[in-house]
Amino acid sequence: MNFIRPDSLIIQEDDCILVTGAAGFIGCRVVDALLKSGFQNLRCLTRPSSKMNRLEKVLRAIRAAHKS
């Protein structure tokens, strides 16, 4: 399932993308949408005090989907 149309992008799927606040409510959803849209070169910035539960859940789901 693609969330972003490839012809409407100003970047390529292999370009590096920085997601700040990646462990937050919106940030983890941005990471999820980017990964599901085929972007794999992500850098996720989080605060040292951030709870990583949401982001880790997103990453586990993506890894499980790729193994299937």
C-alpha positions in Angstrom: 0.0 0.0 0.0 1.6 3.3 -1.1 0.6 6.4 0.7 2.6 8.8 -1.5 2.4 8.9 -5.3 5.9 8.6 -6.7 5.3 11.0 -9.5 4.5 13.8 -7.0 7.8 13.6 -5.1 10.7 16.0 -5.2 13.0 13.3 -3.7 13.8 9.7 -4.6 13.2 6.6 -2.5 17.0 6.2 -1.8 17.5 9.8 -0.6 18.3 10.3 3.0 15.4 11.7 5.1 15.7 13.1 8.6 12.6 12.7 10.8 12.9 14.8 14.0 10.7 13.8 16.9 10.5 10.3 15.4 9.4 8.7 18.7 6.5 11.2 19.2 2.8 10.8 18.3 3.2 12.3 14.8 6.8 11.4 14.2 6.3 7.6 14.4 3.4 7.9 12.0 5.6 9.8 9.6 8.2 7.1 9.8 5.6 4.4 9.3 4.2 6.2 6.2 7.6 6.7 4.7 8.7 3.1 5.2 5.4 1.8 3.8 5.9 4.1 0.8 9.3 2.6 0.0 11.7 5.0 1.6 14.4 3.1 3.4 17.2 5.7 4.1 15.7 7.3 7.2 17.4 9.0 10.1 15.3 9.3 13.2 16.1 11.9 15.7 14.7 11.5 19.2 15.3 13.0 22.6 17.3 10.9 25.1 14.3 11.0 27.4 11.9 9.8 24.7 9.8 6.7 25.2 10.7 4.5 22.2 7.6 2.2 22.5 5.7 3.6 19.5 8.7 3.8 17.2 9.9 0.4 18.1 6.4 -1.0 17.4 6.4 0.6 13.9 9.8 -0.8 13.2 8.9 -4.3 14.4 5.8 -4.3 12.2 7.7 -3.2 9.1 10.4 -5.9 9.7 7.7 -8.5 10.1 6.0 -7.4 6.9 9.3 -7.7 5.0 10.0 -11.2 6.3 6.6 -12.4 5.0 
